[in-house]
Amino acid sequence: MAKINRLKVVLVEKNKTSKWLAETLGKDPATVSKWCTNTSQPSIETFLEIARLLEVDIKDLLVESSVNRQYNH
């Protein structure tokens, strides 16, 4: 499965846990765990909320696409 988000990495960078995120968002910890392992993805709205909570740009939560890398080189 392709990695789409960097949620696990950003949580570590911000010294937060997936349990904290689940509690803060009111989500099941298993759901957040699936997001962190890229087994499933949150909605765009949830990505925006996560970015707000972690005080990062939503782009920081996403893996750079190959299309972007192609045009930036």
C-alpha positions in Angstrom: 0.0 0.0 0.0 1.3 3.4 -0.9 2.2 5.8 1.8 0.0 8.8 1.5 0.3 10.6 4.9 3.2 11.4 7.2 0.9 11.5 10.3 3.1 9.1 12.4 6.2 11.2 11.7 4.6 14.5 12.4 3.1 13.2 15.7 6.7 12.1 16.7 8.1 15.5 15.7 5.4 17.3 17.8 5.9 14.9 20.8 2.3 13.7 20.5 0.8 10.2 20.5 -1.8 8.6 18.4 -3.8 8.1 21.6 -3.7 11.8 22.2 -4.9 12.5 18.7 -7.7 10.0 19.0 -8.9 11.5 22.3 -8.6 15.1 21.0 -10.5 14.3 17.8 -13.1 12.0 19.5 -12.1 9.1 17.3 -11.5 5.4 18.0 -7.7 4.8 18.7 -7.9 1.9 16.2 -9.0 4.3 13.5 -6.1 6.7 14.2 -3.7 3.8 14.3 -4.8 2.8 10.8 -4.2 6.4 9.6 -0.7 6.3 11.1 0.1 3.1 9.3 -1.4 4.3 6.1 -3.9 1.4 6.1 -6.7 4.0 5.8 -6.8 7.7 5.4 -8.8 10.5 7.2 -11.1 12.8 5.3 -9.7 16.1 4.0 -11.7 17.8 6.7 -10.0 15.6 9.3 -6.6 16.3 7.8 -7.4 20.0 8.2 -8.4 19.6 11.8 -5.2 17.5 12.5 -3.1 20.2 10.9 -4.7 22.8 13.1 -4.2 20.7 16.3 -0.6 20.0 15.5 0.0 23.6 14.3 1.4 22.5 10.9 0.5 23.1 7.3 -1.7 20.4 5.9 1.0 19.8 3.3 3.3 18.6 6.1 0.9 15.8 6.8 1.1 14.4 3.2 3.8 12.5 1.4 5.1 14.5 -1.6 3.7 13.1 -4.8 5.9 11.9 -7.6 4.3 14.5 -9.9 5.5 17.3 -7.5 9.0 15.8 -7.4 9.1 15.6 -11.2 8.3 19.3 -11.6 10.6 20.5 -8.8 13.8 19.0 -10.2 
